[in-house]
Amino acid sequence: MARGRNPRQKRPSRSDRHTARQPRRKPISELTVRLPQRTTEPETVIAHLGPTNSGKTHDALRFLVENGRGVYAAPLRMLAQEAHRRLSAELGEDAVGLVTGEERVNPDAPIICCTAEMAPLHGETLVLDEVQWAEDEERGSAWTRLMLGGEYRHILLLGAVEALPLVQHAFPNAEVRFFERKAPLDWVGKRGVKGLGAGTVVVAFSRRAVIGLAGELNQLHPGRVAVLYGAMPLASRREEIDRFISGAAEVCVSTDVLGHGVNLPCETLLFAETEKFDGKERRDLEPWEIAQIAGRAGRFGFHERGHVGVLTGVHWAHPDPELVQDALTPHVELPGGHLGYRVVETGRIRPQLADLNVSRVDEIEPALHAWRNAALRYWSVEGWLTVESIQPLLARLDAVRDALRHCRRRLELADVWKLMQAPIDEDGLALLGTLACAVSGDQTQRPILSWLLDPHRLHSAALGEAEAAAREASILRWFALQYPGVAGVTIEKAAALEEAAAARVVQMLRAEIEDPTIGRCRACGSRTAPWATLCDRCFMARGYKTGRR
């Protein structure tokens, strides 16, 4: 006979039953704020500081090769790939590996080239490139953690001279070696669009401006103009770079992506614009931004000197020659009497899962807020450490949680945190939700992912659609490495999509550059800015006719 409930006993409420089922959430007082620390100090810490084309990276890689074991960590996948190709050609493919968020090549090799986030926290030798990235608002923590907690026998820090204060904060006793440019820069003033010599790079600051300018130059150099901008897939960039290096393209038009690790044998660099939209406003370029880009002129081993100037004769572009010329001379005083363009003295820090002291997914959000508040208090005495914004992490957490509610599935804490680290921008959060459901075992996501992975969908894709597909391919490559085979996503399929997207981007770029209507008013045919479809006169006339102001 079943035992009945005592009629005098109060029936548990729904909230009581829910509370009984839930493990106790840790109070915020149990939160710990951890600063990355090493147990063993490195035998040597050497900083190579200097401008572009000064040989600082070359010398550091020589040390890595001679030592035979270690890690080269860079800010960009493209830089890691370049170092991998360079070292593999010298040492053999078995001796060098490549590890980024999207790829693994020989990951157990004695020498690994990687992005900073993928660098291990221990090893023989660490070559940490572009150390000034430690101040980056979203990614700086990867550099800061390696500097504070990397267990390496030898540490080499590479960066601009402006990073001297940062290096001295992290390693007060570091040996600092200063490098000078091997190919001097000469100011050449104004150059017209006609008569640009082979090996010239022209810089503008939006995709439309770059494509429009390339279209104008293509009329003077038919089929011999290369293009570079940030949204291009890496394979497309490599193809354009190879065209320029081989001489198949005489002129290259680029955005400021040129200043972030794209090494071109460029003799002359001309600014078509000296203003850029930074996401908030259109402003003049900072001197350090100009210097970073201008430094790409005169690559050592290719040219004896570099030439820098401004491009004239483009009706919609009005670069300021004085702004560029003045920026070629450093003017900000640094410790020891050195001169630079700014002071980089801050390293950013963000939490890892182990820092949060949580055991449940629903504890992540309050723990992130508490960690940030505690970190701001705890590290206020460390004037060079800045706590990163947690908003990008919270946006990813929201995307994962919302998707799991919709698909009615759950994920373990480790999986949610891993997905929160996905290399994804705000415009890719919907895809992140799809991937979260796929990890949870929701089979309804498989058709979506199958369609995304199909290269045939790019057959008639516009340029922007092909660029978006390349970004999706990169994310899917990351996903395939984290969760091999889940929902049918594999490295091979993601790589095929990336290759197809890159090919489509190049194809559409050629078509746009050769389009005679680019930079022309669609109403009257007069010249206009490449981002405008109507000239000012036709725009005003059409606006008055429709009553618009």
Stockholm file with secondary structure:
# STOCKHOLM 1.0

chainA/1-549         MARGRNPRQKRPSRSDRHTARQPRRKPISELTVRLPQRTTEPETVIAHLGPTNSGKTHDALRFLVENGRGVYAAPLRMLAQEAHRRLSAELGEDAVGLVTGEERVNPDAPIICCTAEMAPLHGETLVLDEVQWAEDEERGSAWTRLMLGGEYRHILLLGAVEALPLVQHAFPNAEVRFFERKAPLDWVGKRGVKGLGAGTVVVAFSRRAVIGLAGELNQLHPGRVAVLYGAMPLASRREEIDRFISGAAEVCVSTDVLGHGVNLPCETLLFAETEKFDGKERRDLEPWEIAQIAGRAGRFGFHERGHVGVLTGVHWAHPDPELVQDALTPHVELPGGHLGYRVVETGRIRPQLADLNVSRVDEIEPALHAWRNAALRYWSVEGWLTVESIQPLLARLDAVRDALRHCRRRLELADVWKLMQAPIDEDGLALLGTLACAVSGDQTQRPILSWLLDPHRLHSAALGEAEAAAREASILRWFALQYPGVAGVTIEKAAALEEAAAARVVQMLRAEIEDPTIGRCRACGSRTAPWATLCDRCFMARGYKTGRR
#=GR chainA/1-549 SS CCCCCCTTSCCCCHHHHHHHHSCCCCCGGGCCCCCCCCSSCCSEEEEEECCTTSSHHHHHHHHHHHHCCEEEEESSHHHHHHHHHHHHHHHCGGGEEEEETTEEESTTSSEEEEEGGGCCSEEEEEEECCGGGGGCTTTHHHHHHHHHHCEEEEEEEEECGGGHHHHHHHCTTCEEEECCCSSCEEEEEEEESTTCCTTEEEECSSHHHHHHHHHHHHTTSTTCEEEECTTSCHHHHHHHHHHHHHTSCSEEEECGGGGTTCCCCBSEEEESCSEEECSSCEEECCHHHHHHHHTTBSCTTTCSSEEEEEEECCTTCCCCHHHHHHHTSCCEECGGGCEESSCCCCEEECCCHHHHCCCSGGGHHHHHHHHHHHHHHHGGGSTTEEECCSHHHHHHHHHHHHHHHHHTCCCCHHHHHHHHTCSCCGGGHHHHHHHHHHHTTCGGGHHHHHHHTCGGGGTTCCHHHHHHHHHHHHHHHHHHHHSTTGGGCCHHHHHHHHHHHHHHHHHHHHHHHTCTTTTBCTTTCCBCCTTCSSCHHHHHHHHHHHTCC
#=GC SS_cons         CCCCCCTTSCCCCHHHHHHHHSCCCCCGGGCCCCCCCCSSCCSEEEEEECCTTSSHHHHHHHHHHHHCCEEEEESSHHHHHHHHHHHHHHHCGGGEEEEETTEEESTTSSEEEEEGGGCCSEEEEEEECCGGGGGCTTTHHHHHHHHHHCEEEEEEEEECGGGHHHHHHHCTTCEEEECCCSSCEEEEEEEESTTCCTTEEEECSSHHHHHHHHHHHHTTSTTCEEEECTTSCHHHHHHHHHHHHHTSCSEEEECGGGGTTCCCCBSEEEESCSEEECSSCEEECCHHHHHHHHTTBSCTTTCSSEEEEEEECCTTCCCCHHHHHHHTSCCEECGGGCEESSCCCCEEECCCHHHHCCCSGGGHHHHHHHHHHHHHHHGGGSTTEEECCSHHHHHHHHHHHHHHHHHTCCCCHHHHHHHHTCSCCGGGHHHHHHHHHHHTTCGGGHHHHHHHTCGGGGTTCCHHHHHHHHHHHHHHHHHHHHSTTGGGCCHHHHHHHHHHHHHHHHHHHHHHHTCTTTTBCTTTCCBCCTTCSSCHHHHHHHHHHHTCC
//
